[in-house]
Amino acid sequence: MTTTNRMPKTARPARATQGGTERGSQAESASPPRMADVARIAKVSKMTVSRVLARHSVAPATRERVEQAIAQLGYVADAAAGALSSGRSDFVAVLVPSLASSNFSDTVRGLTSVLEPEGLQLLLGDTDYGLEREERIVRSMLRYQPRCVALTGSQHTDGTRRLLERAQIPVVEMWDLPAKPIDMAVGFSNVRAAREMVRYLKDRGYRKIGFLCGASDLDRRGLERLKGYLQEMKAQGLAEPRVVRLGESPITMTHGAPALDALLDRWPDTDAVMCVSDMSAFGAIMQCQRRGLSVPRDIAVAGFGNFEVAVCSNPTITTVSVDAYGIGQRTGELLLAAQAGQLHSARAQRKVVINYAVVPRESA
């Protein structure tokens, strides 16, 4: 059988217009603007448009014309193509254990405040405290050719370490101070901070001090705080440690009540309790009120992190304050300096120590 291609009787040729056929005009307007369109309107070459987008040196008047054309067309550069040509994207890969935590959210804001003015955007990953999950996210993010990587903590799988070492880009481990960082680190010692809180409570006259934390080993910072508590209780010659490990990470307000009940059921004469975070401390204070206990007259309660809830609680919560926003800022500054080749090879300049402090309030 032979078929003949014929125009259906109902079809009509497209009408010619000044800018081409009617259909051609519609198709052109429906397609996204291209670099060639920007160059045509700005009356420059595509190379000049590319230089403007890459923030390279261009005459001010020319740059202004190109930027006006970009705004007029709503042109968005193809980041993937740019990454292929330059070898790197404009992304910084950032991994945190939980975006629900105000501390980690503040760290992300601190990073953004430093990196965004330099034309860098964050590619965020939530590890949910899982090391294997962290490795999967790192592997996936590296496919996007990030300029650098910031990740939380010092505990990683061997696979994660190998991936980051082979990537040959700046890497910062945040919130901890590992003995052997992958590259750079910005953080503080959770062990020392917890020991300082034990000393504060002892100086306030408390001797039978308990500690509430999660049961999971995934929260390495929580384990470091527990380690500091145990070390200082022994160093101060205080009562036998009273530890309740209950619940999975991340610890929330709902953790404090059952953990406090477990503590007092076993050690009813406890006169103070340290909590792994302010969230747990708030839950513990609410449970004290339900049990008819006055805080701090009957039992003192201390937290960690200086979250907003610590100020809003009644009573306000004695806690350890850490500059979460500052961790993000210093991490961003370190990454920019590393990219610019401004970091000295000395270890001291590749490890930034963040200050912390016990904040006395009403609860202890």
C-alpha positions as CSV (number, residue, x, y, z in Angstrom):
1,M,0.0,0.0,0.0
2,T,1.3,3.4,-0.9
3,T,0.5,6.4,1.3
4,T,0.8,10.0,0.3
5,N,1.4,12.8,2.8
6,R,-1.2,15.4,2.2
7,M,-2.2,18.4,4.3
8,P,-5.6,17.9,5.7
9,K,-8.3,20.1,4.2
10,T,-8.9,21.7,7.6
11,A,-5.3,22.7,8.0
12,R,-4.1,26.1,6.9
13,P,-0.6,27.3,6.3
14,A,0.7,29.6,9.0
15,R,0.3,33.2,8.3
16,A,3.5,35.2,7.7
17,T,4.2,37.9,10.2
18,Q,7.0,40.5,10.5
19,G,8.9,38.2,12.9
20,G,8.3,35.0,11.0
21,T,5.3,32.6,10.8
22,E,2.6,32.8,13.4
23,R,3.4,29.3,14.7
24,G,7.1,30.1,14.7
25,S,6.5,33.2,16.8
26,Q,4.5,31.2,19.3
27,A,7.1,28.4,19.5
28,E,9.8,31.0,20.0
29,S,8.0,32.8,22.8
30,A,7.2,29.5,24.5
31,S,10.8,28.4,24.6
32,P,13.1,29.6,27.4
33,P,15.5,32.4,26.5
34,R,19.0,31.5,25.5
35,M,22.4,33.1,25.9
36,A,22.3,34.0,22.2
37,D,19.1,36.0,22.9
38,V,20.8,37.9,25.6
39,A,23.8,38.6,23.4
40,R,21.5,39.8,20.6
41,I,19.6,42.3,22.7
42,A,22.7,43.5,24.5
43,K,24.6,43.7,21.1
44,V,27.5,41.7,22.4
45,S,29.0,38.3,21.7
46,K,28.0,35.2,23.7
47,M,31.5,35.1,25.1
48,T,30.9,38.6,26.7
49,V,27.6,37.3,28.2
50,S,29.5,34.3,29.6
51,R,32.1,36.6,31.1
52,V,29.5,38.7,32.8
53,L,27.8,35.6,34.2
54,A,31.2,34.3,35.5
55,R,31.8,37.7,37.1
56,H,35.0,38.2,35.1
57,S,36.3,41.7,34.2
58,V,34.0,43.5,31.7
59,A,33.6,47.2,30.9
60,P,30.9,48.6,33.3
61,A,28.7,49.9,30.4
62,T,28.8,46.5,28.7
63,R,28.1,44.7,31.9
64,E,25.1,46.9,32.5
65,R,23.6,46.2,29.0
66,V,24.1,42.5,29.5
67,E,22.5,42.5,33.0
68,Q,19.5,44.6,31.7
69,A,19.0,42.1,28.8
70,I,19.2,39.2,31.3
71,A,16.5,40.9,33.5
72,Q,14.4,41.7,30.4
73,L,14.4,38.1,29.2
74,G,14.3,36.4,32.6
75,Y,17.4,34.4,31.4
76,V,18.7,31.8,33.7
77,A,22.2,30.4,33.0
78,D,22.6,26.7,32.5
79,A,24.5,25.8,35.7
80,A,25.2,22.2,34.5
81,A,26.8,23.5,31.3
82,G,28.9,25.9,33.3
83,A,30.0,23.2,35.7
84,L,31.1,21.0,32.7
85,S,33.1,23.8,31.2
86,S,34.7,25.1,34.4
87,G,34.9,21.8,36.3
88,R,32.9,23.2,39.3
89,S,29.4,24.5,39.9
90,D,28.5,27.4,42.1
91,F,27.2,25.1,44.8
92,V,28.5,24.4,48.3
93,A,27.4,21.0,49.6
94,V,26.2,21.3,53.3
95,L,25.2,18.3,55.4
96,V,23.5,18.6,58.8
97,P,21.9,16.0,61.1
98,S,18.5,17.7,61.3
99,L,17.0,20.7,59.6
100,A,14.4,20.7,62.4
101,S,17.1,21.8,64.9
102,S,17.3,25.5,65.4
103,N,21.0,25.3,66.1
104,F,21.7,23.6,62.8
105,S,19.3,26.0,61.0
106,D,21.3,28.9,62.5
107,T,24.5,27.3,61.2
108,V,23.0,27.1,57.7
109,R,22.0,30.8,58.0
110,G,25.5,31.7,59.0
111,L,27.0,29.9,56.0
112,T,24.5,31.6,53.7
113,S,25.4,35.0,55.0
114,V,29.0,34.5,54.0
115,L,28.7,32.5,50.8
116,E,25.7,34.0,49.0
117,P,27.3,37.4,48.5
118,E,30.1,35.6,46.7
119,G,27.6,34.0,44.3
120,L,27.6,30.6,46.0
121,Q,24.5,28.7,46.9
122,L,24.0,25.9,49.4
123,L,23.1,22.4,48.3
124,L,21.6,21.0,51.6
125,G,21.4,17.5,52.8
126,D,19.7,16.1,56.0
127,T,21.6,13.0,57.3
128,D,19.1,12.2,60.1
129,Y,22.1,11.3,62.2
130,G,22.9,8.3,60.0
131,L,26.5,7.7,58.9
132,E,25.5,5.5,56.0
133,R,22.9,8.0,54.9
134,E,25.6,10.7,55.1
135,E,27.8,8.7,52.7
136,R,25.0,8.2,50.2
137,I,24.2,12.0,50.2
138,V,27.9,12.9,49.9
139,R,28.2,10.5,46.9
140,S,25.2,12.1,45.3
141,M,26.2,15.7,45.9
142,L,29.7,15.2,44.5
143,R,28.0,14.4,41.1
144,Y,27.0,18.1,41.0
145,Q,30.7,19.2,41.2
146,P,30.4,21.4,44.3
147,R,33.1,24.0,45.0
148,C,33.5,22.7,48.6
149,V,31.8,20.6,51.3
150,A,30.7,21.4,54.9
151,L,29.5,18.5,57.0
152,T,28.5,18.2,60.6
153,G,30.5,16.1,63.1
154,S,33.8,14.2,63.0
155,Q,32.4,10.6,62.8
156,H,32.0,9.3,59.2
157,T,32.2,6.0,57.4
158,D,35.4,5.1,55.7
159,G,33.6,5.5,52.4
160,T,32.7,9.1,53.2
161,R,36.3,10.0,54.1
162,R,37.6,8.4,50.9
163,L,35.1,10.2,48.7
164,L,35.9,13.6,50.3
165,E,39.7,13.1,50.2
166,R,39.6,12.1,46.6
167,A,37.4,15.0,45.6
168,Q,40.3,17.4,46.2
169,I,38.1,20.3,47.2
170,P,37.9,22.2,50.5
171,V,36.1,20.3,53.3
172,V,35.1,21.6,56.7
173,E,33.8,19.4,59.6
174,M,31.5,21.6,61.7
175,W,30.5,21.5,65.4
176,D,33.3,19.1,66.5
177,L,37.1,19.4,66.7
178,P,38.4,16.0,65.3
179,A,41.9,15.0,66.2
180,K,42.5,14.2,62.5
181,P,40.2,16.3,60.4
182,I,39.6,15.4,56.7
183,D,40.7,18.9,55.8
184,M,39.6,21.7,58.1
185,A,37.3,21.9,61.2
186,V,35.2,24.6,63.0
187,G,33.8,23.6,66.4
188,F,34.4,23.1,70.1
189,S,34.8,20.3,72.6
190,N,31.5,19.0,73.8
191,V,33.4,17.1,76.5
192,R,34.9,20.2,78.0
193,A,31.6,22.1,77.8
194,A,29.8,19.3,79.7
195,R,32.5,19.2,82.3
196,E,32.1,23.0,82.8
197,M,28.4,22.5,83.4
198,V,29.1,19.8,86.1
199,R,31.5,22.2,87.8
200,Y,28.9,25.0,87.7
201,L,26.3,22.8,89.3
202,K,28.7,21.6,92.0
203,D,29.6,25.2,92.8
204,R,25.9,25.9,93.2
205,G,25.8,23.2,95.9
206,Y,24.4,20.2,94.0
207,R,26.0,16.8,94.5
208,K,23.6,14.1,93.3
209,I,23.5,15.1,89.6
210,G,21.9,13.0,86.9
211,F,22.2,13.1,83.1
212,L,19.5,12.6,80.5
213,C,20.4,11.7,76.9
214,G,19.3,9.5,74.0
215,A,19.8,5.8,73.7
216,S,21.2,6.0,70.1
217,D,24.9,6.1,69.4
218,L,24.3,8.1,66.3
219,D,24.3,11.5,68.2
220,R,28.1,11.7,68.6
221,R,27.8,15.2,70.2
222,G,25.4,13.8,72.8
223,L,27.8,11.0,73.6
224,E,30.7,13.5,74.0
225,R,28.6,15.4,76.5
226,L,27.9,12.2,78.4
227,K,31.6,11.5,78.4
228,G,32.3,15.0,79.8
229,Y,29.7,14.5,82.5
230,L,31.2,11.2,83.6
231,Q,34.7,12.5,83.6
232,E,33.9,15.6,85.8
233,M,31.6,13.7,88.2
234,K,34.6,11.4,88.9
235,A,37.1,14.3,89.0
236,Q,35.0,16.2,91.5
237,G,34.4,13.1,93.7
238,L,30.6,13.5,93.4
239,A,28.0,10.8,93.8
240,E,27.8,7.8,91.6
241,P,26.8,8.9,88.0
242,R,23.1,8.7,87.4
243,V,22.6,8.3,83.6
244,V,19.3,7.7,81.8
245,R,19.6,6.9,78.1
246,L,16.2,6.9,76.4
247,G,14.8,7.6,73.0
248,E,16.2,8.0,69.5
249,S,17.9,11.1,68.0
250,P,17.1,13.8,67.5
251,I,16.0,14.5,71.0
252,T,12.8,16.5,71.3
253,M,10.7,18.1,74.1
254,T,8.9,14.8,74.5
255,H,12.1,13.1,75.7
256,G,12.4,15.0,78.9
257,A,9.3,13.7,80.8
258,P,9.8,9.9,80.5
259,A,13.6,10.3,81.0
260,L,13.1,12.4,84.2
261,D,10.6,9.8,85.5
262,A,13.1,7.0,84.9
263,L,15.8,9.0,86.7
264,L,13.7,9.8,89.8
265,D,12.2,6.3,89.9
266,R,15.7,4.9,90.3
267,W,17.4,7.7,92.2
268,P,14.6,9.7,94.0
269,D,17.1,11.8,95.9
270,T,18.6,13.4,92.8
271,D,19.1,17.1,93.4
272,A,20.1,18.2,89.8
273,V,19.8,16.9,86.3
274,M,21.8,17.8,83.2
275,C,20.0,17.3,79.9
276,V,21.7,16.6,76.5
277,S,19.8,19.6,75.0
278,D,17.5,22.4,76.0
279,M,14.6,20.6,74.3
280,S,14.9,17.7,76.7
281,A,15.4,20.1,79.7
282,F,12.1,21.9,78.8
283,G,10.3,18.5,78.8
284,A,11.9,17.6,82.2
285,I,10.8,21.0,83.7
286,M,7.2,20.4,82.5
287,Q,7.3,17.0,84.1
288,C,8.6,18.4,87.4
289,Q,5.6,20.7,87.5
290,R,3.3,17.7,86.9
291,R,4.9,15.8,89.7
292,G,4.6,18.8,92.1
293,L,8.3,19.5,92.2
294,S,9.7,23.0,92.3
295,V,12.6,23.9,89.9
296,P,15.2,24.6,91.2
297,R,14.2,24.3,94.9
298,D,13.4,20.6,94.8
299,I,15.5,19.7,91.7
300,A,17.7,21.8,89.4
301,V,17.5,21.3,85.6
302,A,20.2,22.3,83.1
303,G,20.2,22.1,79.3
304,F,22.6,22.5,76.4
305,G,22.5,24.7,73.3
306,N,20.8,27.9,74.4
307,F,17.8,27.3,72.2
308,E,15.0,29.9,72.1
309,V,12.9,27.6,74.4
310,A,15.5,28.1,77.1
311,V,14.6,31.8,77.4
312,C,10.8,31.2,76.9
313,S,10.6,28.5,79.5
314,N,9.3,29.1,83.1
315,P,11.6,29.0,84.8
316,T,14.2,30.0,82.2
317,I,16.8,27.3,81.6
318,T,20.4,27.3,82.7
319,T,22.3,26.1,79.7
320,V,25.5,26.0,77.6
321,S,25.5,28.6,74.9
322,V,27.2,27.9,71.6
323,D,27.4,30.3,68.7
324,A,25.7,28.2,66.1
325,Y,25.4,31.1,63.7
326,G,29.1,31.9,64.2
327,I,30.0,28.3,63.4
328,G,28.4,28.8,60.0
329,Q,30.1,32.1,59.4
330,R,33.5,30.9,60.3
331,T,33.0,27.8,58.2
332,G,32.0,29.9,55.2
333,E,35.1,32.2,55.7
334,L,37.4,29.2,55.9
335,L,35.9,27.7,52.7
336,L,36.4,31.0,50.8
337,A,39.9,31.4,52.1
338,A,40.8,27.8,51.1
339,Q,39.4,28.4,47.6
340,A,41.4,31.5,47.2
341,G,44.6,29.7,48.4
342,Q,45.0,32.0,51.4
343,L,45.2,29.3,54.1
344,H,48.6,28.6,55.6
345,S,49.4,24.9,55.8
346,A,49.8,25.1,59.5
347,R,47.3,22.9,61.4
348,A,46.3,25.8,63.7
349,Q,45.0,27.8,60.9
350,R,42.9,24.9,59.6
351,K,41.1,24.3,62.9
352,V,38.9,27.1,64.3
353,V,37.9,26.8,68.0
354,I,34.4,28.3,68.8
355,N,33.8,29.7,72.2
356,Y,31.0,28.4,74.5
357,A,29.8,29.5,78.0
358,V,27.5,28.4,80.8
359,V,24.6,30.7,80.9
360,P,23.1,30.9,84.5
361,R,19.3,31.3,84.6
362,E,16.5,30.4,86.9
363,S,16.4,26.6,86.6
364,A,19.7,25.9,88.3
